[in-house]
Structure formats: C-alpha cells, structure tokens
Amino acid sequence: MSRVLVAMSGGVDSSVAAAILVDEGHEVIGVTMKTFCYSDIPTHGKTCCGLDGIMDAKRVASSLGIAHYVFDVEEDFTRDVIDDFVSEYARGRTPNPCVRCNSNTKFRDLLARGKALGCDRIATGHYVRIAHTAGETSLLRGLDDAKDQSYFLWGLPPEILPRLLFPVGDLTKAEVREQARTLELATAEKPESQEICFVPTGDYRDLLRKRLGPVHPALEPGQIVRSDGTVMGQHRGFAGFTVGQRRGLGGGFPEPMFVLAVRPETREVVVGTREELFGASVAVRELNWLTAAPSPGDEVTVQLRYRAPTVTATVVDVGDDLKLALSAAQPAITPGQSAVVFDGLRVLGGGRIA
C-alpha cells in the first residue's frame, strides 16, 4: 500500500474518500486548502472553504486516526481563480471558477505538498474514475450520472493521471451518504454547498464591484438591443448578464426574450427569442488534451455546460483551436464556459468556449 494525500474539504464526499483509503490499508494524510479569507464575514463559515469546513475535516480525520493539515493557498487561488473570474466577466464572458480551481490551483498544489510529505498518490472526493489499460491512464465519468464531475477536470495535466485516486467515483451519492452514516462521520448529513466559495453574499456582481472599482465599463449602463440593432431597453452593466439569461431584461416584450450575446466593446446586451438562442457549431480555445487529440472528421460527444446533456459532434478542425459541428443545435452556447470532449465515458480533453 502507498502513502496518499487526500484533499478534505469538510464535505461528505472527501470524508468518505479518506475513509475508503484508510480501510484499504493506505497510509492517509488529510489536507484542507484555505483558499479565501472570510474573517470579516462570520455568516460565511458554513461553506466547504470556510472555517466550519476546516473544522469538519479535522473532526473526520481525527475519527479516522489520520494526520490532518491546513494549507494556505489564498495567494495562488486569488491569482488563478478570482482574478480570472473577474477578468472574464469584465470581457463579457461567463467563467466556471470550479474548472479553473481544479486545473490551476487544487491539483497543482496537492502534488507539490504531497511530494514534500512523501506521498505517492493524490486523492479527492470527485465523482470520476481512473482506468489503467495497456500502459495508458484515462479519466472516466463517475458511475453516478447525477453526480458525475468529469466536466470540472478536463484541465488536469495528463502526466499526473497515474498518480490520482478517486475513491467515490464508483459509488452513488446515496451510497456515499450511507457509508458516512455507518462510520458515524461528522459530515454524514452535511448538505452540499451550491454557492461560489469566494462570493460570500451570493451575488457575484458584489465581488465585481469590489474588485473592478466603482467606475468600470463592465458595470456602466448600456443598451439592450436586438440582433438588428433595434434598441429594446437599458441595462446597468453588461457584467450582470450571461448568454441564455431571461431574468433582469425588463418587461414589455411581445414574447419571452433571452440574452444572445454580450458585446463589451459597445456595452450592448443582445437579446432575442428562444429560437435565436440555438447554435449548431462551437469554437473552443485554451485546449488541454488528456489523451491524443481527435482528428478532423472524428465523431465525439461534447458537454457545453455543467448539468447539460452531452451532444454528438463532428470535429471540423483542431489545432490551437477546436471547431465542432453539433449533430443537434444547442441552446445558450456561452463564451467562457467549458466544452468537454468525450469518447464514450472517457474524457479526451476540453477547453473554453470562444
């Protein structure tokens, strides 16, 4: 058996992941990452990244009889995740900070800390699986379709896959809860956090106003227009809008309107009907491949947003960018979100929608 560093957020999934590894006979070391400071916001302690999360992880580690450490990664997290989040919204795009955290902060730091502690493997509570076949290591979707988190992990460096363990990837959420109850873990009934950990108020626009300043083009008034330029109304900052959004557009339209695009250069928010929201192709940049890249003409499946179903697509072109033709038009293809490419259950890679 090996020495394994387990990322423990203070939630039930990572708690059970650590417990499984202990039961298998590994030497387990638990770590919790402090990514953000909430010292001035006491009501925000109950998220996976707050003080309660740290204390829950410590309680679970103690009950399992394993060492537990807290690592401060606030500086890296701010640079790699928060600054990127703010920058993307200021450009009229919609980022996914969990993808960015996993790709740029979490696993990179875990590997460095694990090496310093003499750990052979790194483990987390993600609902994904690792497969080792014919000298190749692949990342697969989790067994529980409702909890699969492969969408968030396309940005991992492929060379680290052989060192990763995902102990709950073969379980359903219900099974994870049941194991936690059986072991009487402190996190057994802990609800899942649905919020962005570094947005304590629950409204990301508060963070944008704080970090961009009171005067910034992304937060200044502009026009709401149709695709042909017809002015339909006014908005109070294009950073408050994302493709597919319906709320916040005002009333008086003869039919429901949705955000079709954000034009930061003119501060315009383009709206249209639901039919106009669909697109049959997608361009993807900032690519990362966990396997060999597909070739033009290959048929793959692609997921364009977390919780969205995959859709079959044909690779039109691949290089610095990836261009896909979708077999069926999809709604709200959103710049800044991730496009994750699959071959069946296997994650081929992904990138950001351009």
Buried (B, 14 or more C-beta within 10 A) or exposed (E): EBBBBBBBBBBBBBBBBBBBBBEEEBBBBBBBBBBBEBEEEEEBBBBBBBBBBBBBBBBBBEBBEBEBBEBEBBEBBBEBBBEBBBBBBBBBBBBBBBBBBBBBBBBBBBBEBBEEEEBBBBBBBBBBBBEEEEEEBBBBBBBBEEBBBBBBBBBBEBEBBEBBBBBBBEBBBEBBBBBBEEBEBBBBEBEEBEBBBBBBEEEBBEBBBEBBEEEBBBBEEBBBBBEEEEEBBEBEBBBBBBBBBEEEBEEEEEEEBBBBBBBBEEBBBBBBBBEBBEBBBBBBEBBBBBBEBBEEEBEBBBBBBBEBEBBEBBBBEBEEEBBBEBBEEBBBBBBBBBBBBBBEBBBBBBBBBB
